[in-house]
């Protein structure tokens, strides 16, 4: 299979996967199973996103695991939130505190309230 501009990510991942197997002369039949408990809404939302780019959930998981192996770790940064972020998360998870938050009708109203007021600058002479 040769690369063409009309190929989806799924085609390219299969090409890479197949090519890497052929290069190593290994027989790696897909016989392993992964069972994971996922929130149904998350699974459905992810499946819709993946379908738009032409990748099945199985292909996406395979690509993720390939990246874990290639990078010898997670393919993205994982950090523990700092104290300020933890307080903000706790505040949002606390329904009592959340009910006290100020609400805005529009984003313009919110940004008008929280963003510093900017004064109009004079145009630079050309």
C-alpha positions, 0 to 999 in steps of 0.5 A: 500500500502506498501513501496517497493524500486521500488516506485517513489516519487509520490507513497510515497507522495500518501502513506503519504497523504492517510495515514495522511488522514486516521489517522485524519479520515478526508474526504479531497476530491481533489476539490480545484483548483489553477490557476497560470500564469507560463512562458510556458518554465518554466512549460515545463522544470519543468514538464520534471524534475518532470516526470523523478522522477515520480511526476506530477505537481499536486503532486509536488504542493501538496507536496510543499503546505504540506511542507508550512503547516508543516513548517509554512512558505516556505520550503526554505530560501528566502533572499533579495540580499545584495548590491553587489549581487543587483549590479551584477544582475543589471549589467547582466540585463543591455545589455550595461554593459553585452556587455562590459563583457570579454568573454572566449572560454573555462572554462579553459581560464576563470579560468586561468584568474580569479583564483589565480595561484597555485604553485606546492607543493612538495610532502610530504615524506611518 
